[in-house]
Amino acid sequence: MEKINFHDIYKPGHTVLENELFFHNHNPDMLLQYDSNFISFKRMPSVQEFEEAHHYLRDFHQKYGQKHVRFYFPDGEELSGELLAFFQKDEDYTVGFLELFAILPANFPQVQEREEIIVENVTDETWNDYLEFQYEQDSVYGENFAEKKKAQHLRNYCDESILQLIAFYKGKAAGSVDVIIKERTAEIDGLMVHEDFQKKGIGSRLQKSVMDQFNDKTVILVADGEDTPKEMYRRQNYRYIGKQYNLLKVYE
């Protein structure tokens, strides 16, 4: 298996500033998306360095009407006691972590074929089904966010390095996933199943389609450290690669 780390994970946007301590990623097309507007530290900062980076990012985001700051810390490194103590002084800071998983497609378990589940690559014929499904899921974060995501989904559809898949259960849109295609990897991104169709094998069928189409690559994905799906990934033979701490603060 290829050596994989969090640098292989796709983040929309572009670097607007890079120095010896961090790089700043900005996505002008999705200002409301926390995970594509952030600072990622190259090494663990001191409290003073963090405060300076926080001040810079907060000022930058305010210029664009953004009401959050997001930080990622170096792969596999624990937060220092000084940083944790500093974060605990502000109850609006949310500390979390992501876990990176990878698998060779040949190691993915066999999935039972069920005729009521159909998985297809999104085409012009199924584009509206995909878009309506995504809009319903995105609306959980507000109508403004969902409207912005519609444009992002269209950009992704036109991007040859991104493949969108949709699952139907008895003819109804029930799940979807995007695949970020790179030279060595195929990244599973945004895997979701509608709450009305949970535990029917739809998520596994979506993943199996990815494995079949990209059997010459390492398939990777990121799971929230607090989410239960990561246990499913372990059962499906994904290999745990490592974790990365992050920090979020949202201003009202």
trRosetta pair geometry for C-beta under 8 A, 3 or more apart (Angstrom, degrees):
i j d omega theta_ij theta_ji phi_ij phi_ji
1 4 7.4 -53 151 -10 104 109
1 102 6.4 124 -177 123 135 128
1 104 5.9 -122 -91 -51 97 104
1 218 5.7 95 -156 -109 86 128
1 239 7.1 -166 17 36 178 153
2 184 4.9 108 -110 177 177 129
2 185 7.2 -121 67 -63 141 89
2 218 5.0 -126 33 -12 105 144
4 8 5.4 -68 -153 22 80 154
4 100 6.9 -163 125 153 110 129
4 102 4.9 132 36 -65 159 151
4 185 6.9 100 -113 -86 116 136
4 218 6.3 -140 -61 122 130 147
4 220 5.7 -177 -161 -96 149 136
4 241 5.5 -70 87 -124 104 154
5 8 6.1 122 61 -1 49 97
5 75 5.4 -12 -171 -119 111 171
5 100 7.2 88 -155 98 33 174
5 241 7.1 -164 -102 155 44 129
5 242 7.0 -6 -130 44 75 134
6 9 5.4 -31 -165 6 58 119
6 72 7.7 -168 148 174 146 137
6 75 4.9 -174 14 -88 117 113
6 98 7.5 105 -115 87 123 126
6 100 5.9 -131 -77 -61 75 141
6 222 7.7 67 -123 -97 85 126
6 242 7.5 -94 -36 83 97 110
6 244 5.0 48 -74 -47 158 149
7 75 7.8 -74 -24 -39 82 137
8 182 7.2 -148 -163 51 89 161
8 184 7.7 -75 -135 76 129 113
8 185 5.7 79 176 9 127 160
8 187 7.4 173 137 -74 91 122
8 220 6.3 51 112 62 126 171
9 100 7.3 -115 -56 -110 121 113
9 187 6.6 130 -129 -132 56 148
9 220 7.4 -121 -86 125 74 129
9 222 5.7 33 -119 -40 138 133
10 180 4.2 -133 -26 -143 150 167
10 182 8.0 -170 -67 -44 103 118
10 187 5.6 -180 -3 66 109 156
10 189 6.5 -51 56 -73 123 148
11 25 5.7 -9 131 -174 134 163
11 35 7.0 -127 -131 148 93 81
11 36 5.6 162 -179 -117 80 72
11 38 7.9 -87 -162 39 141 117
12 27 5.0 58 115 -114 93 138
12 29 7.4 -82 156 62 127 113
12 30 6.4 49 100 30 138 132
12 33 7.3 22 62 96 123 153
12 36 4.3 -15 66 -129 86 144
12 152 7.2 -15 -124 -145 170 120
13 25 4.9 102 98 171 129 92
13 26 5.4 -172 -172 91 125 28
13 27 3.1 -91 -79 -70 108 81
13 28 7.6 126 -126 1 88 55
13 29 7.9 -156 -88 33 71 89
13 30 7.6 -103 -63 49 100 97
13 36 4.6 148 -17 171 121 98
13 37 6.7 158 -86 -75 162 59
14 25 7.0 169 87 -146 14 70
14 26 6.6 -32 63 61 63 74
14 27 7.6 122 9 -88 59 56
15 18 5.5 12 174 -47 132 108
15 23 5.1 -40 -132 179 118 116
15 24 6.6 108 -154 69 66 54
15 25 6.0 -45 -89 -93 56 62
15 26 7.8 98 -138 17 15 79
16 24 5.3 -57 59 96 86 106
16 25 7.6 127 7 -131 83 16
16 26 4.5 14 -15 11 129 127
17 23 7.0 174 95 -153 54 53
17 24 4.2 25 53 30 93 121
18 22 7.6 -131 -137 110 53 44
18 23 4.2 -6 -106 -109 88 92
18 24 7.3 -144 -67 19 50 70
19 22 6.6 20 53 49 84 58
19 23 7.8 170 23 -83 50 52
20 42 7.1 -111 162 55 41 143
21 41 6.4 -41 162 -140 76 80
21 42 6.2 -178 174 35 22 100
21 43 6.8 -85 -138 45 58 88
21 45 6.3 57 -168 -93 119 101
21 49 6.1 -152 -144 -174 149 127
21 53 7.0 -131 120 -74 133 125
22 39 4.9 22 164 -179 145 101
22 40 6.0 158 -158 80 89 42
22 41 4.8 -49 -93 -102 100 49
22 42 6.0 -158 -89 -6 37 82
22 45 7.7 -19 -48 -60 114 122
22 53 6.0 71 12 -126 153 136
23 39 7.4 169 85 -152 34 61
23 40 5.7 -10 58 58 81 94
23 42 7.2 78 -12 -51 83 100
24 38 7.6 -161 -149 102 55 37
24 39 5.2 -26 -102 -100 73 77
24 56 7.9 -103 -83 124 143 119
24 57 6.9 -170 -126 -98 117 94
24 60 7.4 42 -175 64 147 174
25 36 6.5 -102 133 -176 117 51
25 37 6.7 -143 103 -118 78 25
25 38 5.5 7 55 55 102 73
25 39 7.7 178 20 -88 72 27
25 40 6.8 38 -8 -6 111 107
26 37 5.8 39 -127 -124 50 80
26 60 7.7 -102 -92 153 128 130
27 30 4.8 -14 124 53 125 86
27 31 7.2 -163 90 -74 76 39
27 33 6.2 -29 75 62 141 117
27 36 3.9 15 -13 131 147 115
27 37 5.5 -106 29 -62 87 83
28 31 6.8 5 -149 -63 36 90
28 64 7.6 -126 -121 -135 75 142
29 148 7.6 148 154 -174 66 99
29 151 6.8 -134 -177 111 108 122
29 152 6.5 134 131 -84 118 89
29 155 7.3 23 165 -21 161 160
30 33 3.9 12 142 4 117 124
30 36 5.7 50 80 65 120 136
30 37 7.6 -150 99 -31 78 107
30 148 5.7 128 -118 150 71 123
30 149 7.4 58 -118 -86 117 60
30 152 5.8 28 -68 -71 125 135
31 37 6.6 51 -146 -57 45 155
31 64 5.4 -149 -133 145 134 121
31 65 6.9 53 146 75 150 87
31 66 5.2 -129 176 -81 99 101
31 148 7.9 -108 35 -143 70 157
32 66 7.6 -164 -86 -122 40 83
32 141 7.8 139 144 142 123 122
32 142 7.9 -109 -178 66 151 127
32 144 6.8 144 -62 117 163 103
32 145 5.1 -131 118 -103 147 86
32 148 6.0 134 32 44 121 160
33 36 4.7 20 106 30 120 105
33 37 6.4 124 81 -1 69 98
33 145 7.8 123 -70 -146 70 100
33 148 7.8 -147 -36 116 98 132
34 37 6.6 -91 -148 52 25 88
34 38 7.2 60 164 -65 62 105
34 68 5.5 -63 -108 119 95 159
34 70 4.8 124 179 -61 88 141
34 248 6.2 13 -168 -125 143 123
35 38 6.8 -11 -147 -29 31 133
35 70 6.8 -136 -89 172 39 166
37 61 7.0 104 155 -105 128 107
37 66 6.3 -121 139 -143 157 156
37 68 7.5 106 89 78 116 105
37 70 6.6 105 90 31 65 119
38 57 7.9 7 -156 -144 32 142
38 70 3.9 -62 -105 93 101 104
38 71 6.4 171 -169 -87 96 24
38 72 6.0 61 148 -11 137 96
39 53 5.6 165 146 174 168 118
39 56 8.0 88 -76 83 144 109
39 57 5.3 -101 -28 -74 122 138
39 69 7.8 -7 10 -174 105 91
39 70 7.4 164 25 91 62 58
39 71 5.2 -16 69 -113 92 76
39 72 7.3 -163 99 28 48 70
40 71 7.5 153 -91 -165 34 54
40 72 4.2 -11 -114 63 80 111
41 44 6.6 79 130 -103 141 27
41 45 5.5 -111 -129 -27 142 99
41 53 7.6 -21 -84 -123 99 175
41 71 6.8 31 -22 -176 102 101
41 72 6.8 -158 19 92 72 58
41 73 5.4 -4 47 -124 120 51
41 74 6.0 -76 99 -40 93 76
42 74 6.8 36 160 -86 22 104
43 74 6.0 12 -122 -51 27 139
44 73 6.4 35 -107 -164 75 108
44 74 5.9 -85 -53 16 72 118
44 77 5.5 -132 -58 139 117 147
44 79 7.5 165 -140 -126 120 44
44 80 6.2 120 161 -27 136 107
44 83 7.6 -111 -176 -27 103 148
45 49 3.7 -139 -165 94 105 117
45 50 4.5 142 102 -57 133 77
45 53 6.5 -99 -99 0 168 137
45 83 7.5 104 76 -92 79 127
46 49 4.6 95 48 8 76 102
46 50 6.9 -137 92 -6 39 86
46 82 7.3 -17 -158 101 65 143
47 50 5.7 -54 -148 35 31 112
47 51 6.4 33 154 -21 65 104
47 82 5.3 -103 -43 146 114 112
47 83 6.2 -168 -83 -88 77 60
47 86 5.0 160 -128 -59 114 153
48 51 5.7 -52 -149 34 32 112
48 52 6.5 30 154 -17 64 105
49 52 5.8 -54 -150 36 32 111
49 53 6.3 31 152 -16 66 107
50 53 5.7 -58 -148 40 32 110
50 54 6.0 36 153 -23 67 107
50 71 7.7 37 -146 -141 96 168
50 83 6.5 114 -32 -121 160 102
50 86 7.2 128 77 102 143 155
51 54 5.5 -52 -144 35 30 115
51 55 6.4 33 155 -21 63 104
52 55 5.7 -51 -149 33 31 112
52 56 6.5 32 152 -19 63 105
53 56 5.7 -53 -149 36 33 113
53 57 6.2 25 157 -14 67 108
53 71 7.3 88 121 -109 128 126
54 57 6.0 -59 -144 40 28 104
54 58 6.0 28 159 -19 65 111
54 69 6.1 70 -145 163 76 163
54 71 7.7 -50 -85 -54 81 134
55 58 5.9 -55 -142 38 25 111
55 59 6.4 25 158 -17 61 108
56 59 6.1 -63 -154 37 26 108
56 60 6.3 23 154 -18 64 110
57 60 5.6 -54 -145 37 33 112
57 61 6.1 29 158 -17 68 108
57 69 5.0 104 112 -134 123 108
57 71 7.7 -165 9 -72 169 91
58 61 6.0 -57 -144 39 27 107
58 62 6.3 32 157 -25 62 106
58 69 5.5 -43 -74 -67 76 131
59 62 5.8 -54 -149 30 29 113
59 63 7.1 36 153 -25 60 99
60 63 6.0 -54 -167 22 34 114
60 64 7.5 4 149 3 63 106
61 64 6.0 -72 -158 48 41 98
61 66 3.6 -88 -170 74 96 114
61 67 7.5 -172 146 -45 121 15
61 68 6.8 -123 -171 63 158 48
61 69 6.5 -145 1 -81 153 73
62 65 7.5 45 -165 -76 35 22
62 66 7.1 -93 -62 54 26 71
67 250 6.1 46 126 -167 91 72
67 251 4.6 -128 -170 66 81 83
67 252 7.2 70 -176 -93 134 9
68 248 6.6 -20 -169 -164 114 88
68 249 6.6 160 -155 86 64 50
68 250 4.8 -24 -100 -105 92 67
68 251 6.8 -163 -78 13 37 77
69 248 7.4 165 85 -150 54 44
69 249 5.2 5 51 54 93 96
70 246 6.8 -5 -173 -179 88 111
70 247 7.2 161 -155 84 44 56
70 248 5.3 -4 -107 -104 77 78
71 246 6.5 165 87 -159 54 63
71 247 4.5 -1 54 53 103 101
71 248 7.9 -162 25 -68 67 42
72 244 6.1 9 -166 156 100 121
72 245 7.7 147 -157 90 51 50
72 246 5.1 -25 -102 -104 64 90
73 77 6.3 -113 141 73 106 104
73 79 6.5 -109 -90 -85 179 84
73 244 6.6 173 67 -174 68 75
73 245 4.5 -3 42 71 125 95
73 246 6.9 -157 7 -82 81 39
73 247 7.6 66 -32 -11 104 99
74 77 4.4 36 81 15 101 131
74 244 7.6 -128 121 -133 22 90
75 242 5.8 59 179 117 98 140
75 243 8.0 151 -159 87 62 31
75 244 5.3 -45 -108 -89 57 102
76 242 4.7 -44 -77 -169 95 134
76 243 6.8 110 -93 57 46 59
76 244 7.4 -26 -26 -81 43 66
77 245 7.6 -84 82 15 69 111
78 245 7.6 83 -142 -29 33 137
79 83 4.9 -113 -179 84 98 125
79 84 5.2 117 116 -57 120 92
79 87 7.8 -18 170 1 151 140
79 95 7.3 -57 -19 -151 164 135
79 245 5.4 -113 -46 119 104 175
80 83 4.7 94 58 7 83 101
80 84 7.0 -151 93 -4 43 86
81 84 5.7 -55 -145 39 33 111
81 85 6.1 34 157 -20 67 106
82 85 5.9 -55 -148 36 28 110
82 86 6.4 29 153 -20 63 107
83 86 5.5 -56 -149 36 33 113
83 87 6.3 31 155 -18 67 105
84 87 5.8 -54 -146 37 31 109
84 88 6.3 32 155 -22 64 108
84 95 7.5 19 -123 -85 77 168
85 88 5.8 -55 -147 34 30 113
85 89 7.1 41 152 -31 60 97
86 89 6.0 -49 -164 15 35 115
86 90 8.0 1 152 6 61 100
87 90 6.6 -77 -164 47 40 91
87 93 4.5 -127 -162 110 87 155
87 95 5.7 69 150 -55 155 120
87 247 6.7 -119 -117 -127 133 129
88 93 7.8 -90 -65 63 24 125
90 93 4.8 80 89 -12 101 104
90 249 7.4 -7 129 -110 131 132
92 249 5.2 66 128 -143 98 96
92 250 7.3 -131 -178 50 103 58
92 251 8.0 57 170 -86 147 55
93 247 6.0 -21 -165 -165 101 105
93 248 7.5 140 -158 73 52 42
93 249 5.3 -37 -97 -77 58 103
94 247 7.0 149 76 -157 51 52
94 248 4.7 -20 60 63 104 92
94 249 7.2 165 14 -78 76 49
95 245 6.7 -14 -170 -168 93 106
95 246 7.6 158 -155 84 49 46
95 247 5.6 -19 -102 -103 65 79
96 224 6.8 -32 172 -158 131 94
96 225 6.3 171 177 38 80 110
96 226 6.7 -76 -142 -11 104 115
96 245 7.3 156 90 -154 37 60
96 246 5.4 -19 70 63 84 91
96 247 7.7 164 26 -86 68 33
96 248 7.2 5 13 5 112 107
97 225 4.0 35 79 -22 84 151
97 243 5.0 31 164 174 122 117
97 244 6.3 165 -157 81 79 36
97 245 4.8 -42 -96 -99 94 55
97 246 6.6 153 -100 13 37 76
98 222 5.0 0 180 -175 123 112
98 223 7.0 148 -162 75 71 37
98 224 6.3 -54 -109 -109 67 39
98 225 6.2 -121 -89 -34 14 89
98 243 6.4 164 83 -154 46 68
98 244 5.0 -11 55 57 96 91
98 246 6.5 46 -14 -11 99 120
99 222 7.0 151 75 -158 42 61
99 223 5.1 -22 62 64 96 89
99 224 7.8 23 17 114 85 9
99 225 5.4 115 -28 -92 98 72
99 230 5.7 54 65 -128 139 142
99 240 6.6 -40 179 -142 114 95
99 241 8.0 141 174 50 67 73
99 242 7.5 -165 -147 105 61 27
99 243 5.0 -31 -97 -97 66 87
100 220 6.9 -10 -171 -168 92 107
100 221 7.8 166 -151 88 52 38
100 222 5.6 -28 -98 -102 64 77
100 240 7.7 105 81 -165 56 52
100 241 4.1 -53 101 63 102 116
100 242 5.5 4 43 56 111 66
100 243 7.2 -169 7 -85 79 34
100 244 7.3 54 -28 -7 107 104
101 220 6.8 159 88 -154 52 59
101 221 5.5 -13 62 63 98 81
101 222 7.6 168 20 -93 76 27
101 223 6.5 29 -5 -2 118 109
101 230 7.3 173 -42 -142 135 84
101 233 5.0 7 -178 155 176 142
101 234 8.0 -118 -120 -67 136 60
101 238 4.0 29 173 158 123 131
101 239 6.5 149 -159 70 69 41
101 240 6.0 -38 -102 -99 79 45
101 241 6.3 -176 -98 0 21 93
102 185 8.0 -76 -128 -125 110 114
102 218 5.4 3 -170 170 115 112
102 219 6.9 150 -157 82 60 48
102 220 4.7 -20 -101 -100 83 81
102 221 8.0 166 -82 20 43 59
102 238 6.6 136 61 -163 20 84
102 239 5.4 -31 67 60 76 96
102 241 5.5 61 -1 -51 106 123
103 107 5.5 -134 -170 73 95 112
103 108 6.0 88 143 -67 141 85
103 211 7.9 -43 107 -102 119 110
103 218 7.3 152 72 -164 31 70
103 219 5.2 -24 65 65 84 99
103 220 7.9 169 20 -81 63 40
103 236 7.4 -50 -82 119 161 94
103 237 6.0 95 -129 106 123 84
103 238 4.6 -80 -52 -108 113 62
103 239 6.3 151 -82 6 60 80
104 107 5.0 80 67 3 83 108
104 218 6.3 -48 -88 -112 61 69
104 219 7.6 139 -115 19 13 86
105 108 5.7 -35 -161 1 48 116
105 210 7.8 -145 -109 114 111 71
105 211 3.8 148 -146 -159 98 83
105 212 7.3 172 -174 -54 134 26
105 214 6.5 168 -60 91 140 67
105 215 4.3 -118 78 -120 150 63
105 217 7.5 65 -24 62 116 61
105 219 5.9 92 -69 -15 79 122
106 215 6.9 78 -53 -158 76 99
107 237 4.6 -144 147 137 101 139
108 207 6.8 -163 -152 136 141 108
108 208 6.5 175 133 -105 137 66
108 211 4.5 -94 26 -99 154 159
108 219 7.8 10 -55 45 126 147
108 236 6.2 1 -141 171 74 98
108 237 6.3 -161 -101 58 34 119
109 204 7.9 -43 74 -154 103 121
109 236 5.8 -112 9 -141 106 65
109 237 6.4 145 -37 -4 83 117
111 201 6.9 140 -167 -173 102 112
111 204 4.9 170 -121 141 124 111
111 205 5.9 165 155 -87 147 58
111 207 8.0 150 -62 72 147 90
111 208 4.4 -97 13 -59 145 152
112 201 6.7 -62 61 -145 95 159
114 117 4.8 58 78 17 99 105
114 200 7.9 -118 75 163 162 89
114 201 6.4 109 6 75 136 141
114 205 7.8 -90 36 -73 96 139
116 169 6.0 33 143 -161 95 65
116 170 4.9 -11 -162 -63 103 75
117 167 6.3 -13 -166 -171 91 107
117 168 7.2 157 -152 81 42 54
117 169 5.7 -11 -98 -102 71 72
117 174 7.7 -86 -124 60 84 143
117 200 7.1 165 -73 131 124 108
117 201 6.6 -107 -36 92 165 100
117 202 5.9 -158 -132 -100 128 73
117 205 5.3 -180 143 -27 137 173
118 167 7.0 157 82 -156 45 56
118 168 4.7 -7 58 55 96 102
119 165 6.1 13 -177 177 97 115
119 166 7.4 175 -148 89 57 38
119 167 4.8 -22 -97 -100 79 81
119 168 7.8 -169 -75 20 35 67
119 205 5.1 -174 -37 141 133 104
119 206 5.8 -180 -124 -93 135 54
119 208 7.9 141 36 68 162 90
119 209 4.6 -132 124 -49 141 147
120 123 7.3 -61 149 -2 118 99
120 126 6.1 131 93 -13 130 167
120 165 6.9 168 88 -153 33 72
120 166 6.0 -17 63 61 81 82
120 168 7.6 14 8 -3 106 105
121 163 6.2 -56 -136 -173 107 105
121 164 7.1 103 -165 78 64 55
121 165 5.8 -52 -103 -99 47 72
121 213 8.0 107 -68 -95 118 158
122 126 5.4 -128 -139 90 61 106
122 127 6.0 90 175 -91 104 58
122 130 4.7 10 -119 -50 129 157
122 157 6.7 -84 107 -119 130 101
122 163 8.0 159 30 179 90 60
122 164 4.0 -14 15 95 133 105
122 165 6.6 -141 -23 -93 83 17
122 166 5.5 85 -79 -12 88 107
123 126 5.4 72 46 25 71 91
123 127 6.9 -95 101 -41 33 84
124 127 5.6 -24 -142 -13 30 123
126 129 4.8 -51 -167 40 71 119
126 130 5.9 75 135 -25 85 100
126 166 5.7 -159 153 46 131 143
127 130 5.7 -58 -151 37 32 111
127 131 6.1 27 156 -18 68 109
127 157 6.8 54 -127 -135 111 153
128 131 5.6 -54 -140 39 32 110
128 132 6.1 32 160 -18 66 106
129 132 6.1 -57 -146 38 25 107
129 133 6.3 26 155 -18 62 110
129 166 6.1 109 108 169 110 162
129 168 7.7 -20 169 -83 149 105
129 173 4.7 171 176 -68 98 128
130 133 5.8 -60 -151 37 28 111
130 134 6.3 24 155 -16 66 109
130 153 7.4 177 129 180 105 132
130 164 6.1 72 -160 146 152 132
130 166 4.8 -115 -89 -69 92 134
130 173 7.2 -174 -81 -133 35 138
130 176 6.2 110 -140 -111 85 140
131 134 5.8 -55 -146 38 30 110
131 135 6.2 35 155 -25 64 106
131 150 6.5 56 -159 -134 106 88
131 153 6.1 149 -111 111 80 149
132 135 5.6 -50 -144 32 31 114
132 136 6.6 34 156 -20 62 102
132 173 6.9 137 81 36 99 158
133 136 6.0 -56 -156 31 30 110
133 137 6.7 21 152 -10 64 108
133 166 6.8 138 30 -135 155 112
133 173 4.2 -119 -71 142 126 138
133 176 5.8 135 112 -26 136 130
133 194 7.3 -95 -150 -63 101 113
134 137 5.8 -62 -151 42 34 107
134 138 5.8 28 156 -17 72 112
134 149 6.6 -143 150 131 113 121
134 150 7.6 146 99 -94 119 59
134 153 5.6 125 101 -87 168 151
134 176 6.7 -54 -69 54 86 162
135 138 5.8 -57 -137 42 28 107
135 139 6.2 42 158 -37 63 103
135 146 5.2 80 -152 -178 68 117
135 149 7.6 169 -99 82 56 112
135 150 6.5 22 -87 -78 100 100
136 139 5.9 -47 -151 17 26 117
136 194 7.8 15 101 -113 134 107
137 140 6.5 -34 178 -2 43 111
137 192 5.8 77 -132 132 155 161
137 194 7.7 -115 -72 -96 103 71
138 141 6.2 -58 -178 36 58 103
138 145 6.0 -149 169 118 96 93
138 146 3.9 137 108 -110 107 78
138 149 4.5 -137 -135 47 158 156
139 142 7.2 -124 -162 83 46 10
139 143 6.2 16 -135 -88 87 56
139 145 7.8 159 -111 73 28 94
139 146 4.5 6 -77 -62 62 150
141 145 4.2 -56 106 77 105 160
141 146 7.1 150 63 -48 84 77
142 145 4.6 90 67 8 90 105
142 146 6.9 -159 96 -7 47 88
143 146 5.5 -55 -146 38 34 112
143 147 6.3 37 156 -22 67 104
144 147 5.9 -53 -150 33 29 111
144 148 6.6 27 152 -15 62 106
145 148 5.8 -59 -152 38 32 110
145 149 6.3 32 152 -22 67 107
146 149 5.6 -54 -146 35 32 113
146 150 6.9 47 151 -33 62 93
147 150 5.8 -40 -160 12 35 116
147 151 7.8 30 148 -10 58 95
148 151 6.2 -55 -168 32 41 107
148 152 6.8 37 141 -15 69 107
149 152 5.1 -55 -149 39 45 115
149 153 6.1 50 152 -25 74 99
150 153 5.8 -51 -149 33 30 112
150 154 6.6 30 151 -18 62 104
151 154 5.7 -54 -152 35 34 112
151 155 6.5 36 150 -19 66 102
152 155 5.6 -50 -149 35 35 112
152 156 6.4 36 152 -19 65 104
153 156 5.6 -54 -149 36 32 113
153 157 6.4 39 150 -26 64 103
153 164 7.5 67 -162 -98 87 151
154 157 5.5 -48 -148 30 34 115
154 158 6.6 23 155 -10 64 106
155 158 6.0 -65 -153 43 31 104
155 159 6.3 36 149 -31 66 111
156 159 5.3 -56 -146 28 35 117
156 162 4.4 -82 -164 109 85 151
156 164 6.4 97 123 -55 114 115
156 178 6.3 -40 176 -135 147 136
157 162 7.8 -70 -63 94 20 110
157 164 6.2 -36 -95 4 75 138
159 162 4.4 43 88 23 114 106
160 181 8.0 -72 135 59 61 131
161 180 6.8 19 143 -162 90 62
161 181 5.0 -145 -164 61 60 89
161 182 7.3 45 -164 -75 113 54
162 178 5.9 -11 -172 -174 103 108
162 179 6.9 153 -158 76 52 52
162 180 5.9 -18 -104 -104 79 57
162 181 6.9 -160 -78 11 27 88
163 178 7.1 152 80 -162 46 56
163 179 4.3 -10 59 55 97 107
163 181 6.3 64 -8 -35 102 118
163 213 7.5 -128 120 123 168 152
164 176 6.9 -8 -174 -171 88 111
164 177 7.8 171 -153 90 50 42
164 178 5.3 -25 -101 -105 69 76
164 179 7.8 -160 -72 18 26 75
165 176 6.3 162 89 -155 60 61
165 177 5.1 -3 57 58 107 82
165 178 7.6 -177 20 -86 74 27
165 179 7.0 51 -12 -16 108 106
165 206 5.9 145 109 -148 132 90
165 209 5.9 146 -144 98 153 141
165 210 7.2 -115 -10 -63 155 85
166 173 6.1 -46 -176 -135 117 97
166 175 7.4 150 -163 87 49 51
166 176 5.0 -18 -107 -101 63 92
167 173 7.6 105 78 -158 51 53
167 174 5.2 -67 104 69 95 89
167 175 3.9 3 47 60 123 96
167 176 6.7 -150 13 -68 79 42
167 193 7.5 -24 62 -112 138 84
167 202 5.0 134 131 -165 155 102
167 205 6.2 111 -120 90 131 117
167 206 5.4 -83 -47 -69 127 100
168 171 5.8 -2 172 -130 122 13
168 172 6.2 142 -158 63 78 28
168 173 6.0 -46 -101 -90 72 39
168 174 6.2 110 -144 9 22 97
169 172 5.7 -33 65 62 73 86
169 174 3.8 46 0 -36 108 157
169 175 7.8 69 -28 -1 106 95
169 197 4.9 164 15 -136 159 140
169 200 6.4 54 -123 105 141 154
169 202 6.3 -60 -63 -86 118 127
172 197 7.8 -175 92 -61 111 137
173 176 7.6 4 -176 -49 103 104
173 194 7.4 105 116 -33 70 136
174 193 6.4 4 149 -155 81 78
174 194 5.1 -105 -153 24 52 113
174 196 7.6 -108 -130 79 89 89
174 197 4.0 -28 -157 53 116 170
174 200 7.8 -47 165 62 147 136
174 202 5.4 -112 119 -127 118 157
175 191 7.8 9 -179 -173 107 67
175 192 6.2 -169 -146 99 72 52
175 193 4.1 -19 -98 -106 114 67
175 194 6.4 -121 -66 -2 61 74
175 197 6.8 -119 -40 90 96 130
175 202 4.4 149 -9 148 147 124
175 203 6.5 -143 -150 -75 154 56
175 206 5.7 -112 125 -49 126 137
176 190 7.1 -21 107 124 94 104
176 191 7.8 -161 98 -136 47 38
176 192 6.1 1 54 57 76 88
176 206 7.4 139 -165 -125 11 142
177 188 5.9 -30 -173 -156 128 87
177 189 7.2 127 -174 63 75 45
177 190 6.2 158 -139 87 49 73
177 191 4.4 6 -104 -100 108 70
177 192 7.4 163 -77 19 64 58
177 206 4.8 124 -3 167 128 128
177 207 7.5 103 -36 -71 171 56
177 210 6.8 -66 106 -53 142 126
178 188 8.0 128 77 -163 51 41
178 189 4.6 -40 77 75 98 97
178 190 5.0 40 18 45 102 119
179 186 5.3 -7 -173 -177 111 98
179 187 6.7 147 -160 70 53 49
179 188 6.4 -23 -104 -97 73 48
179 189 7.1 162 -95 21 22 87
179 210 5.6 168 -92 -124 131 109
179 213 7.8 147 54 84 177 130
179 214 7.1 -174 -176 -25 143 144
180 185 7.9 12 96 110 89 98
180 186 7.2 156 73 -162 50 45
180 187 3.9 -10 53 54 104 109
180 189 5.6 56 -19 -13 105 132
181 186 5.7 -5 -107 -113 64 80
181 214 7.3 -151 -116 -102 95 133
181 217 7.9 -141 -143 -53 74 172
182 185 4.9 17 57 56 109 80
182 186 7.4 -165 31 -76 68 38
182 187 7.3 43 1 -13 107 102
182 217 7.9 131 68 -149 66 137
184 217 6.3 132 158 -145 33 89
184 218 6.2 2 151 26 84 103
185 217 5.6 131 -132 174 18 114
185 218 5.1 -41 -106 73 77 85
185 219 7.2 131 -162 -105 75 21
185 220 5.2 -12 -162 5 128 117
186 210 6.2 174 130 -179 131 102
186 213 7.9 153 -142 92 164 91
186 214 3.8 30 -28 156 159 169
186 217 4.6 106 -13 93 95 142
186 218 7.6 176 25 83 69 38
186 219 5.1 -29 71 -106 94 72
186 220 7.4 154 75 22 43 71
187 219 7.6 152 -94 -162 25 55
187 220 5.1 -31 -106 73 74 91
187 221 6.6 135 -165 -86 67 53
188 191 5.5 9 164 -45 110 118
188 207 6.7 -2 -109 -113 149 84
188 210 6.0 8 -86 -140 101 176
188 219 6.4 43 -26 179 102 100
188 220 7.2 -163 18 88 78 39
188 221 4.1 -27 62 -83 104 114
189 221 7.4 -169 -69 -125 45 82
191 203 6.3 78 165 -143 116 95
191 206 6.3 152 -140 106 99 140
191 207 7.2 19 -125 -67 143 90
191 221 7.2 -10 -5 -136 128 142
193 197 5.8 -117 173 88 98 93
193 198 5.8 124 110 -96 121 61
193 202 4.8 129 -123 84 124 123
193 203 5.1 -82 -38 -57 130 91
193 206 7.9 -153 -72 -5 95 138
194 197 4.9 56 69 24 93 102
194 198 7.7 -125 93 -44 47 70
195 198 5.9 -14 -152 -29 41 114
197 200 5.5 -64 178 20 76 135
197 202 5.7 44 135 -17 114 151
201 204 5.1 -55 -163 44 68 116
201 205 5.9 72 139 -27 84 101
202 205 5.7 -56 -149 36 33 111
202 206 6.5 35 154 -20 66 103
203 206 5.8 -53 -151 33 32 112
203 207 6.5 28 154 -14 65 106
203 232 7.6 18 112 150 143 154
204 207 5.7 -56 -149 40 33 110
204 208 6.1 36 153 -24 67 106
204 236 7.4 -167 -118 -105 93 130
205 208 5.5 -50 -143 34 32 113
205 209 6.6 38 155 -23 62 100
206 209 5.9 -53 -157 29 31 112
206 210 6.9 31 147 -17 62 102
207 210 5.5 -53 -156 33 39 113
207 211 6.4 39 148 -20 70 103
207 236 7.2 0 122 -174 160 157
208 211 5.4 -50 -148 35 37 114
208 212 6.3 37 154 -20 67 105
209 212 5.8 -54 -146 36 31 111
209 213 6.3 19 159 -11 65 111
210 213 6.1 -66 -146 42 27 102
210 214 6.0 -24 172 27 67 112
210 219 6.1 106 132 -128 116 136
211 214 7.0 -83 -134 59 18 76
211 215 6.4 54 164 -86 61 77
211 219 6.3 -65 -92 -33 70 156
212 215 6.4 -10 -150 -48 23 107
214 217 4.5 -39 169 37 103 115
214 219 6.3 121 93 -78 122 97
220 241 7.9 -4 -135 -13 106 149
221 233 7.0 -140 71 -117 125 142
221 238 7.4 -58 42 -132 105 149
223 227 5.7 -125 177 62 96 119
223 229 5.9 -149 -134 87 125 97
223 230 4.0 156 117 -80 156 96
223 233 6.3 -143 -39 -1 145 147
224 227 4.2 86 67 -13 98 112
224 230 7.7 -129 66 -39 49 116
225 230 7.5 10 -129 -29 31 159
225 243 6.3 53 -89 -140 122 125
227 230 5.9 114 84 -14 84 95
228 231 5.8 -38 -176 19 65 112
228 232 7.5 67 135 -15 74 96
229 232 5.0 -46 -161 30 57 118
229 233 6.6 60 144 -23 76 96
230 233 5.4 -46 -152 30 41 115
230 234 6.8 46 149 -20 65 98
231 234 5.6 -47 -153 31 38 113
231 235 6.7 37 149 -16 65 103
232 235 5.7 -57 -152 38 35 110
232 236 6.2 27 152 -15 68 110
233 236 5.6 -60 -146 42 33 109
233 238 4.1 -28 168 31 93 142
234 238 6.3 -77 -83 58 32 89
234 240 7.1 0 -96 -47 97 103
